[in-house]
Amino acid sequence: MLTLKKWMLTLLMLAIAAIPVMAGSNDAKTAKEDAANTSSPEAAPAASPSLTPAAGDANVTALLGVLVMKGVLAPAEANAIRNADPKAEFQLLVDALNRKGLLKAADLSAATSPAAQPSAPAAAPVAAPETTPVSSSRPEPAPAPQAAASQPAPPPPPAVVPAIAPVRVLAIDPPKKDGLVPAFKSGPIKMTPYGFIKATAVHDSSAPNGDDFPFVGLFLDCVGCPGGYAVNTGPTQDPEFHLKARSTRVGLNIEWPDASPKLTITGRIEGDYEGNFSEVDNRDVSSIARPAFQLRLAYGRLDYAANANTSIFFEGGEDWSLFGSTALPNILETTFLGAFYGDIYERTPQMMVGFTQKMGPVKVAPTFAIMMPTSSQILKLGAEGLAGQIGEAEREGADSGRPEFEGRLAFQFQLDKAPGVAPAAIFWSGFRGKRTSIVDNTAVAGGPADYDVAPYTSGFTVSSKQWGNQIGLQLPTRWFTLVGSAYFGGDMRFFFGGQVNSFFTDTGGLFNPQSYPTADGGTLVASGGATLACNVNPGDGPCPAGNVVIAPEKPVRSFGGFVNLGLPLSRWFNANPKGRNAGWQLYLHAGKDQVVRKDLLNPVGSNGADNFGINVSAPLPLAMGKVFAATLYYKLNPYVTFGLEQSVYGTRLACPYAGPCDTYTIAGSPDNLWQDHRTEFGPVFTF
């Protein structure tokens, strides 16, 4: 790379030295040829015979071709310079090489001799590069008269501290053609890595499950506790301390070339260490310090610029879901990121299409996607473990025989036109899906003898809907940035909503219900499973022939949302944008996720691993999760940030229509509210 820089710098110096000589001999024919090679109307007049390099000379055009051939300039960059005002071509070329690190201020000082200045007389063809050895990467100091020549001004420092940008600024504007500055290339493919190293220390006032993130009070290690699902923290609230680095994240931005100036092809691969831990005998003891690297994002995207106001795109791969993930809070705890506490989101395999239409000051972006179907059976407790989850695309989701559907309609505009303020957005998003339970014929044949199962001798299926609607906003201003989300839907466990509830089997108006084992490998007895029942009261006798029906399954509905307020403290107090006090930010956050009480406490609904409601056998009736947090960030420089977060997480149980309400036992006292006062601190090193 250093050799290439030397070569290109030498070539540039030679071109600059030759320009005055060539300019003096240019005739009308040369000017006409230059005019034919540019689309700029200002290039039509004949070139001036002055000794300026900024007259649309053929030497600049030739040099642009060499730079494109050597990969120094992208074709789009060269075209932009070639099509510019002839008087600006040379300066644009110098600026481009300066941005790429091929020229420095000293190089430009030596190159801009009086002969290279527009005001230089025609009889002064003196050029500094002629006195410089061609093998030198940097010219020797120029004589005093040349040192006094004007130099390109360095980029001005930011006039103000930037306002707070949302965590996910909507990608409404398409990627720029050849816009990726590559760190390296694989052939013609450009690649640039990114990421951060994050290490935090955490203290929880109450964390009986041992997790290093705040969970919803459903403590999986207490399945065998006395009283079934009851949680007992012992004589204390069970405080814990954790120190972790597994939030570290690594990614790679990619851009593929294409001959069409209207088609841009980009992609991204990203992963982190938030996944499971290794389970091998050489690291068994230290496995807690060896988190596994797992996929977060992996997608490719095609953007086509139909015209100046319209662009169309297609994307395929694993990306943030349209539903839920458009607005995210800025908090330090990112392992769960407010999951089950009012922040709904997911990253999932999908195929997405959409377009952006500019309509005056507003950009409109409708988007549609099909996504991986999943019923998110994340809490099938017992010996099934991973087999109960069925890994990727749990069987009950895939058994629906159709994808899940997502859509989003977003509007982007500039709310505050002050410098350093990101655009604002408001949006709606939604999803629709279906899960299906399958019972085979052998399971039906093994049912109760007093059931007439003739209609179901081949087995049967039963399904429930999954759906959700969300509205959100992102309002950045110079004084504050407000991000908010509100949602309502059914069976939103996959999106971390509904307090881990999924669906229930509604046996209202039915008699003698009988649950059957399903083909996903689990026996869902009394847990929202596939159920046959009698639609008339048989009394003490068998169900009459023709009256055995499939009990309907219904989603557990829930609602919630969050508000995240970012305050740019350094901007408030007019801190020096280049100083050490330019990076103070404060965030205030509140979130809530709540289940519809009627679904949770349905007296004729089943419960268990899929519906944590209350009925005859009462597992945890998880009704509501809420969080309040304050996060203070200090940015030491563009690469190092320190964060301090104080938060309170709470999970409330629903009181049944009859019976005890206090299922938790906290420090020896019964309660229906579990709280965790959490403190987290640590640095983030960005690259």
FENCORFEN-V117937 format. One record per residue. N is the residue number from 1. PSI is psi in whole degrees, 0 to 359 (* if undefined). Layout:
BEGIN
[[N PSI] [N PSI]]
END
This chain:
BEGIN
[[1 321] [2 319] [3 318] [4 318] [5 316] [6 315] [7 314] [8 322] [9 318] [10 316] [11 319] [12 318] [13 319] [14 320] [15 319] [16 321] [17 325] [18 337] [19 315] [20 319] [21 314] [22 326] [23 326] [24 338] [25 3] [26 138] [27 188] [28 328] [29 317] [30 319] [31 320] [32 322] [33 320] [34 319] [35 327] [36 340] [37 8] [38 149] [39 358] [40 126] [41 336] [42 349] [43 355] [44 321] [45 156] [46 150] [47 146] [48 142] [49 8] [50 166] [51 41] [52 142] [53 6] [54 48] [55 30] [56 33] [57 152] [58 336] [59 321] [60 317] [61 316] [62 319] [63 323] [64 319] [65 320] [66 317] [67 323] [68 317] [69 324] [70 358] [71 8] [72 318] [73 143] [74 153] [75 321] [76 322] [77 316] [78 319] [79 321] [80 321] [81 316] [82 326] [83 4] [84 176] [85 130] [86 328] [87 346] [88 353] [89 310] [90 314] [91 323] [92 322] [93 316] [94 317] [95 319] [96 317] [97 329] [98 318] [99 327] [100 2] [101 10] [102 342] [103 144] [104 174] [105 320] [106 322] [107 314] [108 325] [109 316] [110 329] [111 329] [112 68] [113 171] [114 329] [115 340] [116 3] [117 144] [118 333] [119 0] [120 142] [121 154] [122 340] [123 17] [124 71] [125 42] [126 131] [127 132] [128 319] [129 336] [130 336] [131 5] [132 130] [133 137] [134 343] [135 352] [136 136] [137 343] [138 130] [139 155] [140 161] [141 136] [142 159] [143 162] [144 316] [145 325] [146 328] [147 336] [148 356] [149 155] [150 145] [151 150] [152 132] [153 138] [154 158] [155 131] [156 144] [157 158] [158 135] [159 333] [160 161] [161 129] [162 147] [163 169] [164 128] [165 143] [166 156] [167 319] [168 89] [169 127] [170 130] [171 60] [172 318] [173 131] [174 157] [175 147] [176 136] [177 128] [178 31] [179 347] [180 120] [181 109] [182 142] [183 330] [184 171] [185 149] [186 92] [187 231] [188 358] [189 126] [190 141] [191 140] [192 116] [193 159] [194 173] [195 195] [196 157] [197 123] [198 127] [199 125] [200 148] [201 137] [202 135] [203 125] [204 135] [205 336] [206 109] [207 71] [208 341] [209 347] [210 5] [211 153] [212 19] [213 156] [214 121] [215 177] [216 24] [217 4] [218 97] [219 106] [220 333] [221 2] [222 22] [223 323] [224 13] [225 153] [226 136] [227 15] [228 250] [229 4] [230 144] [231 132] [232 119] [233 359] [234 203] [235 345] [236 181] [237 0] [238 64] [239 154] [240 157] [241 133] [242 150] [243 125] [244 155] [245 9] [246 358] [247 358] [248 141] [249 142] [250 137] [251 170] [252 120] [253 140] [254 143] [255 127] [256 147] [257 157] [258 144] [259 333] [260 129] [261 348] [262 349] [263 125] [264 130] [265 117] [266 171] [267 174] [268 141] [269 132] [270 143] [271 166] [272 184] [273 29] [274 3] [275 207] [276 178] [277 154] [278 148] [279 77] [280 152] [281 334] [282 351] [283 18] [284 316] [285 322] [286 20] [287 331] [288 339] [289 11] [290 67] [291 152] [292 144] [293 129] [294 158] [295 137] [296 307] [297 145] [298 98] [299 159] [300 151] [301 138] [302 124] [303 129] [304 121] [305 96] [306 319] [307 189] [308 338] [309 353] [310 131] [311 147] [312 145] [313 157] [314 141] [315 140] [316 134] [317 196] [318 121] [319 174] [320 140] [321 149] [322 320] [323 125] [324 320] [325 357] [326 319] [327 125] [328 147] [329 154] [330 97] [331 160] [332 326] [333 107] [334 1] [335 316] [336 335] [337 46] [338 17] [339 135] [340 12] [341 32] [342 351] [343 110] [344 137] [345 167] [346 159] [347 127] [348 151] [349 136] [350 166] [351 129] [352 141] [353 152] [354 177] [355 161] [356 130] [357 121] [358 124] [359 84] [360 232] [361 358] [362 140] [363 129] [364 132] [365 93] [366 139] [367 143] [368 146] [369 149] [370 138] [371 167] [372 127] [373 133] [374 142] [375 3] [376 55] [377 64] [378 349] [379 40] [380 97] [381 156] [382 201] [383 351] [384 322] [385 231] [386 326] [387 329] [388 333] [389 334] [390 26] [391 240] [392 128] [393 74] [394 147] [395 321] [396 335] [397 312] [398 331] [399 351] [400 343] [401 23] [402 156] [403 169] [404 151] [405 136] [406 151] [407 155] [408 140] [409 116] [410 146] [411 125] [412 140] [413 165] [414 101] [415 315] [416 120] [417 12] [418 154] [419 144] [420 18] [421 126] [422 159] [423 154] [424 164] [425 147] [426 150] [427 161] [428 143] [429 156] [430 164] [431 154] [432 136] [433 182] [434 140] [435 153] [436 132] [437 138] [438 128] [439 125] [440 174] [441 329] [442 323] [443 321] [444 318] [445 335] [446 11] [447 183] [448 146] [449 338] [450 13] [451 132] [452 98] [453 21] [454 320] [455 348] [456 27] [457 339] [458 3] [459 182] [460 164] [461 157] [462 141] [463 162] [464 155] [465 155] [466 130] [467 162] [468 151] [469 141] [470 140] [471 147] [472 168] [473 152] [474 113] [475 85] [476 136] [477 174] [478 338] [479 331] [480 166] [481 121] [482 124] [483 129] [484 157] [485 143] [486 138] [487 160] [488 136] [489 186] [490 138] [491 63] [492 24] [493 323] [494 331] [495 15] [496 41] [497 165] [498 21] [499 45] [500 10] [501 150] [502 284] [503 171] [504 158] [505 121] [506 111] [507 19] [508 129] [509 5] [510 162] [511 151] [512 55] [513 145] [514 117] [515 150] [516 148] [517 141] [518 166] [519 359] [520 3] [521 354] [522 149] [523 108] [524 45] [525 130] [526 32] [527 39] [528 24] [529 179] [530 130] [531 137] [532 147] [533 170] [534 132] [535 5] [536 159] [537 111] [538 357] [539 228] [540 0] [541 180] [542 162] [543 128] [544 152] [545 136] [546 358] [547 8] [548 123] [549 164] [550 124] [551 134] [552 149] [553 137] [554 147] [555 146] [556 121] [557 151] [558 167] [559 164] [560 201] [561 187] [562 162] [563 128] [564 118] [565 118] [566 133] [567 113] [568 84] [569 319] [570 324] [571 324] [572 318] [573 19] [574 47] [575 154] [576 121] [577 337] [578 3] [579 178] [580 346] [581 19] [582 357] [583 31] [584 125] [585 143] [586 134] [587 136] [588 131] [589 141] [590 136] [591 156] [592 137] [593 125] [594 142] [595 144] [596 121] [597 322] [598 322] [599 324] [600 322] [601 29] [602 116] [603 343] [604 17] [605 148] [606 170] [607 180] [608 225] [609 342] [610 344] [611 108] [612 49] [613 189] [614 131] [615 216] [616 308] [617 126] [618 99] [619 189] [620 121] [621 75] [622 115] [623 325] [624 141] [625 137] [626 153] [627 144] [628 133] [629 149] [630 128] [631 126] [632 125] [633 141] [634 118] [635 110] [636 318] [637 182] [638 351] [639 344] [640 125] [641 138] [642 139] [643 143] [644 125] [645 131] [646 126] [647 161] [648 119] [649 136] [650 141] [651 125] [652 138] [653 152] [654 137] [655 129] [656 167] [657 332] [658 144] [659 177] [660 154] [661 333] [662 97] [663 330] [664 151] [665 104] [666 117] [667 41] [668 357] [669 136] [670 146] [671 161] [672 10] [673 123] [674 131] [675 146] [676 115] [677 116] [678 134] [679 128] [680 137] [681 143] [682 169] [683 157] [684 120] [685 112] [686 143] [687 *]]
END
